[in-house]
Amino acid sequence: MTNLPRTQTDAVLDYLKTVGPITQKEAIDAIGCYRLGARVWDLKQRGHAIRTEFVRVPTRYGKAAKVARYSLDKE
């Protein structure tokens, strides 16, 4: 059996299942995924129920920015 390379889409799904909700910054830090929205779209196309919630996070300038946080709905 050949070990196929793990895709970013698979890595995002694993993260959602094992760790929980993920933001773009967390995706960059944990997985190296710079296009989280596209990977979430891929997962939705595969039939996974993913919830999008907008949350405020602090910026380096002390202000808050609104970002998407994705999580798995109960499947």
N, C-alpha and C positions, 0 to 999 in steps of 0.2 A: 504494500500500500504506500502511495506517495503522500508526503505531507504537503498539502496545498498551502500557499501563503494565506494568512488570515487577512481579511479585508478590513478597512476602516469601518465599514458598515457592521461587520460582525463584532468588531471591538466595541462599537457604540452600544450594540444590543447587549453584549456581555456586561458592560458597565451599568447599563440601566437595570439589568437583572440582579447583579451582585452588589452594586454600590447604591444605586438609586438615581434620583433626578440629576440632570447634568446641564450645565451652562456652557457657552462657547469657551470661556476661559478654562473651565475644568476639562473640556475636551482637548484643548491645546496642551494643557499641562499633563494630563493623564494618558492621552492616546496619541497626541501629535496630529489631531484632526483640526484643520483650519476651516473646514466647510461643514460644520455640524448640521446646519439646516438642510443641506443636500443629502447627507447621510440619513437624517430623520425621514426625509421624503422617500429615500430608497426603502427604508424599513416600512413605511406606510404602504408603499407599493407591494411589498411582500405580504401585507395583511396584518401587520402589527398595529395594535391600537395604542397610539402615543398621544399624550395630552401635552398641550403647550400652555404654559402659564407665564405671564410677564411679571417679573419681580424687579425691585430696585436694589442695586448693589452700589457700594461706595466706589468712587474713582480715586486715582492717585492725587487728585486736586481737592479732595474733600467733599465733592458734590456727589449726587446720586445719579446713576444712569439706569434706564429701564432695559432689561435684557430678557430674552426668552429662556425659560428653564423647561426642559423636556423630561417627561416621566412616562413610564408604562402604565396604561390603564390595566385594570384587572382583566386578564384574557381568559 
